[in-house]
Amino acid sequence: MNHVVVAGAGLAGVRSVEALRARGFDGRITLIGQERHRPYDRPPLSKAVLSGSSDSSFVDADLAVLEVDFWPGVSAKSLRPGVVETSEGELGYDGLVIATGADPITLPGDGQQHVLRTLDDALELRARLVKGARVVIIGAGWIGAEVATAARRAGCQVTVIEAGPTPLAQAVGPEIGARTQGWYEGIDLRLDTLVGSVDEGGVTLADGDFIEAHVVVTGVGVRPTVGWLAGSGIDLDNGVITDEHMRTSLPNVVAVGDCAAWWSRRFQTRLRVEHWDAALNSPEVAAVTLLGGDSVYDPVPYFWSEQFGHMVQYAGHHPAGDRLLYRGELEGKWSACWLNSDDTLAAVLAVDRPRDLVQGRRIIEGGHRVDAERLVDPDVSLRDCVV
């Protein structure tokens, strides 16, 4: 293998380059990225960058030392075996890493709607979050909650519109979401409410009501950026389908990060996780696979969110759980634990209880059973609940 092309210059893309070099690949590497920025982390965009405590989140990677040919501002347009068609022409490859990530979903209407996916998005939105501005945020998921936190802190008049019955209902279920509803103090939170369109000067709801806004932020999710792969022969289903080695259906092609839907041995299902941890770690396995080795990607998915003064951390795959138990009181620090039918831990969500997250993640990795009666006692550490 003489030439590897990495399509996508986010964290997953640059980590793929690093992993290839770390494993001794001394051939040519071309990294193409749609944005003109050098690679950066996305989680700080809705946290440090949006709050103003930082202006960037560039990845600490020296592309010159890595001897990578970096093509910024270049998009992948289509794929056929051995060739990536880009906005700058054809690019041949011996090996290909698909790391094109995901794109935000936008809503109908001619009005301006902001999304939060890129560094430019974050800087532009931050400039508009000024005291007294009327801000409408569509979606009370992870991003919506973090944008609402920043907007409220900036002194904006904030309205959050959520189609579900509670915040985070789609992410972790309405029962957990209901426990976060009280965090929206000072915010006009409208649940079970559908948006018809984003129009000039505000948002028109499905029932015809109009909410005036200086700024509209749409945070209703993302879609994997895989349209350029149509007709390529790569299997697609809510992302690029891969096995547990990050291998796609085409020879010498792997996929990583937000766009990869990999097979999880641990949970016996296909997962696609749109979070930093997957972008950081899946390239390690993909690089081994591309170079002919044998490595398995089987993580306990992990992510975190900072919202309304709370640190929310999650590990696992809660749809695998059969019952939900709580540790701690709603008014203070608490955690939620999903147990399987055999009392092994499927997932844990910790609110201001970082030790629960760390210990819970290790318990899930080990496949250990826990004592449910001890688990609900917040004064007993999770590791001491293992049986």
Helices and strands as residue ranges (DSSP letters): E 3-7, H 11-22, E 28-33, G 43-46, H 48-51, E 68-72, E 76-80, E 83-86, E 89-92, E 95-98, E 102-104, H 119-128, E 134-138, H 142-153, E 157-161, H 169-172, H 174-180, G 181-184, E 188-190, E 195-199, E 202-205, E 210-212, E 215-218, E 222-224, G 227-229, E 240-241, E 253-255, G 257-259, E 260-264, E 269-271, H 276-290, E 302-307, E 310-316, G 318-320, E 323-327, E 334-339, E 345-351, H 354-366, H 372-375, G 382-385
